[in-house]
Amino acid sequence: MGQKSTIAQLNHYLRGEISAVETYRMALEKLDNASTARSDLETCLQSHQERVALLTDAIIAAGGRPVESSGPWGVFAKIVEGGARVLGDKTAVAALEEGEDHGLKDYTADADELDTEAHALLSSRLMPEQQRTHDRMSWLKKRLSA
C-alpha cells in the first residue's frame, strides 16, 4: 500500500485512541474514588495514552501530520460520560468494554491498508495492547455483574 494510505489508516487508528483516552478520563472523573474499578480504568487509560504516542510518532516518521482530535469518535466518549454519571460503575465499564471491542475489530479489519513498517507496529505493539485492555474491561464487566 502507498504511504498516503498508511498515514490515513494510522490517523484513523489515532482518532480511535484519542477517543479512548477521552472516554477513560471522563469515566474516571465520574467514578467514585473508592470504586474497585478505578485501578483497572487507570491502567487502560495509560495503555491508550501510550498508543497515542506510538501512533503519533509513526505518522510523523512516515511523513504525515497526526490528527489532534477524536473527531466523530468523541461522540462515544460523551455517551460514556453520561452513562457513568447516571448509572454508575457497571454501565461505564460495559460501555468501555464495548469501545474496546470496537477497537479490536477496527485494528484487525484495516490492517491491509498499512505498509510493512506500520503493519509491524500494529502486530507487535498496538494489537497486543488492545487485546490486553479489551480483556481487562471484559473481566471487570463480569466481576461487577457477579
Biotite code that builds the C-alpha atoms (Angstrom):
import biotite.structure as struc

atoms = struc.array([
    struc.Atom([0.000, 0.000, 0.000], chain_id="A", res_id=1, res_name="MET", atom_name="CA", element="C"),
    struc.Atom([1.078, 3.579, -0.554], chain_id="A", res_id=2, res_name="GLY", atom_name="CA", element="C"),
    struc.Atom([2.409, 5.952, 2.060], chain_id="A", res_id=3, res_name="GLN", atom_name="CA", element="C"),
    struc.Atom([-0.735, 8.134, 1.875], chain_id="A", res_id=4, res_name="LYS", atom_name="CA", element="C"),
    struc.Atom([-2.893, 5.104, 2.598], chain_id="A", res_id=5, res_name="SER", atom_name="CA", element="C"),
    struc.Atom([-0.701, 4.107, 5.557], chain_id="A", res_id=6, res_name="THR", atom_name="CA", element="C"),
    struc.Atom([-0.763, 7.626, 7.004], chain_id="A", res_id=7, res_name="ILE", atom_name="CA", element="C"),
    struc.Atom([-4.541, 7.837, 6.576], chain_id="A", res_id=8, res_name="ALA", atom_name="CA", element="C"),
    struc.Atom([-5.016, 4.477, 8.298], chain_id="A", res_id=9, res_name="GLN", atom_name="CA", element="C"),
    struc.Atom([-2.654, 5.369, 11.154], chain_id="A", res_id=10, res_name="LEU", atom_name="CA", element="C"),
    struc.Atom([-4.566, 8.626, 11.645], chain_id="A", res_id=11, res_name="ASN", atom_name="CA", element="C"),
    struc.Atom([-7.792, 6.619, 11.721], chain_id="A", res_id=12, res_name="HIS", atom_name="CA", element="C"),
    struc.Atom([-6.332, 4.476, 14.499], chain_id="A", res_id=13, res_name="TYR", atom_name="CA", element="C"),
    struc.Atom([-5.053, 7.612, 16.256], chain_id="A", res_id=14, res_name="LEU", atom_name="CA", element="C"),
    struc.Atom([-8.555, 9.160, 16.304], chain_id="A", res_id=15, res_name="ARG", atom_name="CA", element="C"),
    struc.Atom([-9.832, 5.984, 17.960], chain_id="A", res_id=16, res_name="GLY", atom_name="CA", element="C"),
    struc.Atom([-7.059, 6.050, 20.561], chain_id="A", res_id=17, res_name="GLU", atom_name="CA", element="C"),
    struc.Atom([-7.620, 9.737, 21.310], chain_id="A", res_id=18, res_name="ILE", atom_name="CA", element="C"),
    struc.Atom([-11.296, 8.939, 21.793], chain_id="A", res_id=19, res_name="SER", atom_name="CA", element="C"),
    struc.Atom([-10.398, 6.073, 24.136], chain_id="A", res_id=20, res_name="ALA", atom_name="CA", element="C"),
    struc.Atom([-8.218, 8.416, 26.219], chain_id="A", res_id=21, res_name="VAL", atom_name="CA", element="C"),
    struc.Atom([-11.058, 10.965, 26.393], chain_id="A", res_id=22, res_name="GLU", atom_name="CA", element="C"),
    struc.Atom([-13.551, 8.268, 27.317], chain_id="A", res_id=23, res_name="THR", atom_name="CA", element="C"),
    struc.Atom([-11.443, 6.760, 30.096], chain_id="A", res_id=24, res_name="TYR", atom_name="CA", element="C"),
    struc.Atom([-10.709, 10.209, 31.525], chain_id="A", res_id=25, res_name="ARG", atom_name="CA", element="C"),
    struc.Atom([-14.413, 11.063, 31.601], chain_id="A", res_id=26, res_name="MET", atom_name="CA", element="C"),
    struc.Atom([-15.302, 7.730, 33.158], chain_id="A", res_id=27, res_name="ALA", atom_name="CA", element="C"),
    struc.Atom([-12.619, 8.179, 35.841], chain_id="A", res_id=28, res_name="LEU", atom_name="CA", element="C"),
    struc.Atom([-13.909, 11.687, 36.654], chain_id="A", res_id=29, res_name="GLU", atom_name="CA", element="C"),
    struc.Atom([-17.386, 10.272, 37.281], chain_id="A", res_id=30, res_name="LYS", atom_name="CA", element="C"),
    struc.Atom([-16.247, 7.188, 39.175], chain_id="A", res_id=31, res_name="LEU", atom_name="CA", element="C"),
    struc.Atom([-16.418, 7.174, 42.950], chain_id="A", res_id=32, res_name="ASP", atom_name="CA", element="C"),
    struc.Atom([-12.921, 7.493, 44.431], chain_id="A", res_id=33, res_name="ASN", atom_name="CA", element="C"),
    struc.Atom([-13.440, 4.269, 46.390], chain_id="A", res_id=34, res_name="ALA", atom_name="CA", element="C"),
    struc.Atom([-14.534, 2.300, 43.312], chain_id="A", res_id=35, res_name="SER", atom_name="CA", element="C"),
    struc.Atom([-12.798, -1.037, 42.871], chain_id="A", res_id=36, res_name="THR", atom_name="CA", element="C"),
    struc.Atom([-12.806, -0.368, 39.102], chain_id="A", res_id=37, res_name="ALA", atom_name="CA", element="C"),
    struc.Atom([-10.582, 2.734, 39.354], chain_id="A", res_id=38, res_name="ARG", atom_name="CA", element="C"),
    struc.Atom([-7.245, 0.903, 39.142], chain_id="A", res_id=39, res_name="SER", atom_name="CA", element="C"),
    struc.Atom([-8.290, -1.070, 36.060], chain_id="A", res_id=40, res_name="ASP", atom_name="CA", element="C"),
    struc.Atom([-9.548, 2.040, 34.294], chain_id="A", res_id=41, res_name="LEU", atom_name="CA", element="C"),
    struc.Atom([-6.325, 3.907, 35.103], chain_id="A", res_id=42, res_name="GLU", atom_name="CA", element="C"),
    struc.Atom([-4.260, 1.023, 33.685], chain_id="A", res_id=43, res_name="THR", atom_name="CA", element="C"),
    struc.Atom([-6.285, 1.031, 30.461], chain_id="A", res_id=44, res_name="CYS", atom_name="CA", element="C"),
    struc.Atom([-6.068, 4.826, 30.214], chain_id="A", res_id=45, res_name="LEU", atom_name="CA", element="C"),
    struc.Atom([-2.281, 4.638, 30.421], chain_id="A", res_id=46, res_name="GLN", atom_name="CA", element="C"),
    struc.Atom([-2.179, 1.958, 27.707], chain_id="A", res_id=47, res_name="SER", atom_name="CA", element="C"),
    struc.Atom([-4.274, 4.104, 25.356], chain_id="A", res_id=48, res_name="HIS", atom_name="CA", element="C"),
    struc.Atom([-2.101, 7.159, 26.095], chain_id="A", res_id=49, res_name="GLN", atom_name="CA", element="C"),
    struc.Atom([0.977, 5.134, 25.141], chain_id="A", res_id=50, res_name="GLU", atom_name="CA", element="C"),
    struc.Atom([-0.707, 4.085, 21.895], chain_id="A", res_id=51, res_name="ARG", atom_name="CA", element="C"),
    struc.Atom([-1.478, 7.727, 21.095], chain_id="A", res_id=52, res_name="VAL", atom_name="CA", element="C"),
    struc.Atom([2.251, 8.465, 21.445], chain_id="A", res_id=53, res_name="ALA", atom_name="CA", element="C"),
    struc.Atom([3.259, 5.422, 19.337], chain_id="A", res_id=54, res_name="LEU", atom_name="CA", element="C"),
    struc.Atom([0.836, 6.316, 16.555], chain_id="A", res_id=55, res_name="LEU", atom_name="CA", element="C"),
    struc.Atom([1.817, 9.984, 16.602], chain_id="A", res_id=56, res_name="THR", atom_name="CA", element="C"),
    struc.Atom([5.486, 9.033, 16.249], chain_id="A", res_id=57, res_name="ASP", atom_name="CA", element="C"),
    struc.Atom([4.737, 6.550, 13.454], chain_id="A", res_id=58, res_name="ALA", atom_name="CA", element="C"),
    struc.Atom([2.717, 9.110, 11.485], chain_id="A", res_id=59, res_name="ILE", atom_name="CA", element="C"),
    struc.Atom([5.466, 11.711, 11.782], chain_id="A", res_id=60, res_name="ILE", atom_name="CA", element="C"),
    struc.Atom([8.109, 9.135, 10.800], chain_id="A", res_id=61, res_name="ALA", atom_name="CA", element="C"),
    struc.Atom([6.035, 8.270, 7.715], chain_id="A", res_id=62, res_name="ALA", atom_name="CA", element="C"),
    struc.Atom([5.979, 11.944, 6.719], chain_id="A", res_id=63, res_name="GLY", atom_name="CA", element="C"),
    struc.Atom([2.425, 12.632, 7.794], chain_id="A", res_id=64, res_name="GLY", atom_name="CA", element="C"),
    struc.Atom([0.689, 15.012, 10.133], chain_id="A", res_id=65, res_name="ARG", atom_name="CA", element="C"),
    struc.Atom([-1.053, 13.407, 13.124], chain_id="A", res_id=66, res_name="PRO", atom_name="CA", element="C"),
    struc.Atom([-4.663, 14.333, 13.825], chain_id="A", res_id=67, res_name="VAL", atom_name="CA", element="C"),
    struc.Atom([-5.182, 16.205, 17.074], chain_id="A", res_id=68, res_name="GLU", atom_name="CA", element="C"),
    struc.Atom([-8.743, 15.273, 17.975], chain_id="A", res_id=69, res_name="SER", atom_name="CA", element="C"),
    struc.Atom([-11.002, 12.267, 18.067], chain_id="A", res_id=70, res_name="SER", atom_name="CA", element="C"),
    struc.Atom([-13.457, 13.732, 15.584], chain_id="A", res_id=71, res_name="GLY", atom_name="CA", element="C"),
    struc.Atom([-16.666, 11.685, 15.423], chain_id="A", res_id=72, res_name="PRO", atom_name="CA", element="C"),
    struc.Atom([-15.178, 9.124, 17.828], chain_id="A", res_id=73, res_name="TRP", atom_name="CA", element="C"),
    struc.Atom([-15.639, 11.719, 20.566], chain_id="A", res_id=74, res_name="GLY", atom_name="CA", element="C"),
    struc.Atom([-19.381, 11.100, 20.466], chain_id="A", res_id=75, res_name="VAL", atom_name="CA", element="C"),
    struc.Atom([-18.787, 7.714, 22.094], chain_id="A", res_id=76, res_name="PHE", atom_name="CA", element="C"),
    struc.Atom([-16.898, 9.463, 24.889], chain_id="A", res_id=77, res_name="ALA", atom_name="CA", element="C"),
    struc.Atom([-19.896, 11.695, 25.554], chain_id="A", res_id=78, res_name="LYS", atom_name="CA", element="C"),
    struc.Atom([-22.203, 8.675, 25.796], chain_id="A", res_id=79, res_name="ILE", atom_name="CA", element="C"),
    struc.Atom([-19.931, 7.021, 28.346], chain_id="A", res_id=80, res_name="VAL", atom_name="CA", element="C"),
    struc.Atom([-19.721, 10.236, 30.338], chain_id="A", res_id=81, res_name="GLU", atom_name="CA", element="C"),
    struc.Atom([-23.497, 10.456, 30.571], chain_id="A", res_id=82, res_name="GLY", atom_name="CA", element="C"),
    struc.Atom([-23.858, 6.777, 31.428], chain_id="A", res_id=83, res_name="GLY", atom_name="CA", element="C"),
    struc.Atom([-21.240, 6.911, 34.142], chain_id="A", res_id=84, res_name="ALA", atom_name="CA", element="C"),
    struc.Atom([-22.857, 9.915, 35.749], chain_id="A", res_id=85, res_name="ARG", atom_name="CA", element="C"),
    struc.Atom([-26.362, 8.492, 35.779], chain_id="A", res_id=86, res_name="VAL", atom_name="CA", element="C"),
    struc.Atom([-25.986, 4.723, 36.036], chain_id="A", res_id=87, res_name="LEU", atom_name="CA", element="C"),
    struc.Atom([-22.727, 4.032, 37.849], chain_id="A", res_id=88, res_name="GLY", atom_name="CA", element="C"),
    struc.Atom([-19.717, 1.756, 37.502], chain_id="A", res_id=89, res_name="ASP", atom_name="CA", element="C"),
    struc.Atom([-21.395, -1.192, 35.759], chain_id="A", res_id=90, res_name="LYS", atom_name="CA", element="C"),
    struc.Atom([-22.741, 0.926, 32.914], chain_id="A", res_id=91, res_name="THR", atom_name="CA", element="C"),
    struc.Atom([-19.493, 2.834, 32.445], chain_id="A", res_id=92, res_name="ALA", atom_name="CA", element="C"),
    struc.Atom([-17.448, -0.377, 32.372], chain_id="A", res_id=93, res_name="VAL", atom_name="CA", element="C"),
    struc.Atom([-19.898, -2.022, 29.955], chain_id="A", res_id=94, res_name="ALA", atom_name="CA", element="C"),
    struc.Atom([-19.595, 0.957, 27.607], chain_id="A", res_id=95, res_name="ALA", atom_name="CA", element="C"),
    struc.Atom([-15.801, 0.936, 27.904], chain_id="A", res_id=96, res_name="LEU", atom_name="CA", element="C"),
    struc.Atom([-15.719, -2.791, 27.144], chain_id="A", res_id=97, res_name="GLU", atom_name="CA", element="C"),
    struc.Atom([-17.859, -2.163, 24.071], chain_id="A", res_id=98, res_name="GLU", atom_name="CA", element="C"),
    struc.Atom([-15.399, 0.514, 22.948], chain_id="A", res_id=99, res_name="GLY", atom_name="CA", element="C"),
    struc.Atom([-12.507, -1.901, 23.460], chain_id="A", res_id=100, res_name="GLU", atom_name="CA", element="C"),
    struc.Atom([-14.341, -4.479, 21.363], chain_id="A", res_id=101, res_name="ASP", atom_name="CA", element="C"),
    struc.Atom([-14.817, -1.925, 18.597], chain_id="A", res_id=102, res_name="HIS", atom_name="CA", element="C"),
    struc.Atom([-11.103, -1.084, 18.786], chain_id="A", res_id=103, res_name="GLY", atom_name="CA", element="C"),
    struc.Atom([-10.144, -4.734, 18.320], chain_id="A", res_id=104, res_name="LEU", atom_name="CA", element="C"),
    struc.Atom([-12.368, -5.035, 15.264], chain_id="A", res_id=105, res_name="LYS", atom_name="CA", element="C"),
    struc.Atom([-11.074, -1.758, 13.856], chain_id="A", res_id=106, res_name="ASP", atom_name="CA", element="C"),
    struc.Atom([-7.430, -2.776, 14.106], chain_id="A", res_id=107, res_name="TYR", atom_name="CA", element="C"),
    struc.Atom([-7.974, -6.185, 12.533], chain_id="A", res_id=108, res_name="THR", atom_name="CA", element="C"),
    struc.Atom([-10.315, -5.039, 9.755], chain_id="A", res_id=109, res_name="ALA", atom_name="CA", element="C"),
    struc.Atom([-7.994, -2.459, 8.235], chain_id="A", res_id=110, res_name="ASP", atom_name="CA", element="C"),
    struc.Atom([-4.534, -3.959, 8.677], chain_id="A", res_id=111, res_name="ALA", atom_name="CA", element="C"),
    struc.Atom([-4.125, -4.458, 4.913], chain_id="A", res_id=112, res_name="ASP", atom_name="CA", element="C"),
    struc.Atom([-4.049, -0.668, 4.448], chain_id="A", res_id=113, res_name="GLU", atom_name="CA", element="C"),
    struc.Atom([-0.628, -0.453, 6.105], chain_id="A", res_id=114, res_name="LEU", atom_name="CA", element="C"),
    struc.Atom([2.883, -0.610, 4.738], chain_id="A", res_id=115, res_name="ASP", atom_name="CA", element="C"),
    struc.Atom([5.289, -3.183, 6.169], chain_id="A", res_id=116, res_name="THR", atom_name="CA", element="C"),
    struc.Atom([6.690, -0.974, 8.933], chain_id="A", res_id=117, res_name="GLU", atom_name="CA", element="C"),
    struc.Atom([3.299, 0.201, 10.136], chain_id="A", res_id=118, res_name="ALA", atom_name="CA", element="C"),
    struc.Atom([1.952, -3.349, 9.992], chain_id="A", res_id=119, res_name="HIS", atom_name="CA", element="C"),
    struc.Atom([4.829, -4.466, 12.222], chain_id="A", res_id=120, res_name="ALA", atom_name="CA", element="C"),
    struc.Atom([3.876, -1.742, 14.739], chain_id="A", res_id=121, res_name="LEU", atom_name="CA", element="C"),
    struc.Atom([0.274, -2.919, 14.613], chain_id="A", res_id=122, res_name="LEU", atom_name="CA", element="C"),
    struc.Atom([1.079, -6.568, 15.182], chain_id="A", res_id=123, res_name="SER", atom_name="CA", element="C"),
    struc.Atom([3.840, -6.145, 17.759], chain_id="A", res_id=124, res_name="SER", atom_name="CA", element="C"),
    struc.Atom([2.580, -3.250, 19.883], chain_id="A", res_id=125, res_name="ARG", atom_name="CA", element="C"),
    struc.Atom([-0.896, -1.928, 19.087], chain_id="A", res_id=126, res_name="LEU", atom_name="CA", element="C"),
    struc.Atom([-2.876, -5.171, 18.786], chain_id="A", res_id=127, res_name="MET", atom_name="CA", element="C"),
    struc.Atom([-1.368, -6.854, 21.865], chain_id="A", res_id=128, res_name="PRO", atom_name="CA", element="C"),
    struc.Atom([-2.140, -3.768, 23.970], chain_id="A", res_id=129, res_name="GLU", atom_name="CA", element="C"),
    struc.Atom([-5.643, -3.511, 22.508], chain_id="A", res_id=130, res_name="GLN", atom_name="CA", element="C"),
    struc.Atom([-6.232, -7.152, 23.380], chain_id="A", res_id=131, res_name="GLN", atom_name="CA", element="C"),
    struc.Atom([-4.998, -6.538, 26.942], chain_id="A", res_id=132, res_name="ARG", atom_name="CA", element="C"),
    struc.Atom([-7.269, -3.546, 27.538], chain_id="A", res_id=133, res_name="THR", atom_name="CA", element="C"),
    struc.Atom([-10.200, -5.385, 25.983], chain_id="A", res_id=134, res_name="HIS", atom_name="CA", element="C"),
    struc.Atom([-9.609, -8.420, 28.185], chain_id="A", res_id=135, res_name="ASP", atom_name="CA", element="C"),
    struc.Atom([-9.251, -6.238, 31.294], chain_id="A", res_id=136, res_name="ARG", atom_name="CA", element="C"),
    struc.Atom([-12.571, -4.464, 30.661], chain_id="A", res_id=137, res_name="MET", atom_name="CA", element="C"),
    struc.Atom([-14.288, -7.738, 29.794], chain_id="A", res_id=138, res_name="SER", atom_name="CA", element="C"),
    struc.Atom([-13.053, -9.282, 33.049], chain_id="A", res_id=139, res_name="TRP", atom_name="CA", element="C"),
    struc.Atom([-14.057, -6.197, 35.039], chain_id="A", res_id=140, res_name="LEU", atom_name="CA", element="C"),
    struc.Atom([-17.518, -6.173, 33.471], chain_id="A", res_id=141, res_name="LYS", atom_name="CA", element="C"),
    struc.Atom([-18.021, -9.801, 34.513], chain_id="A", res_id=142, res_name="LYS", atom_name="CA", element="C"),
    struc.Atom([-16.701, -9.108, 38.015], chain_id="A", res_id=143, res_name="ARG", atom_name="CA", element="C"),
    struc.Atom([-19.032, -6.143, 38.520], chain_id="A", res_id=144, res_name="LEU", atom_name="CA", element="C"),
    struc.Atom([-22.008, -8.143, 37.246], chain_id="A", res_id=145, res_name="SER", atom_name="CA", element="C"),
    struc.Atom([-21.393, -11.028, 39.659], chain_id="A", res_id=146, res_name="ALA", atom_name="CA", element="C"),
])
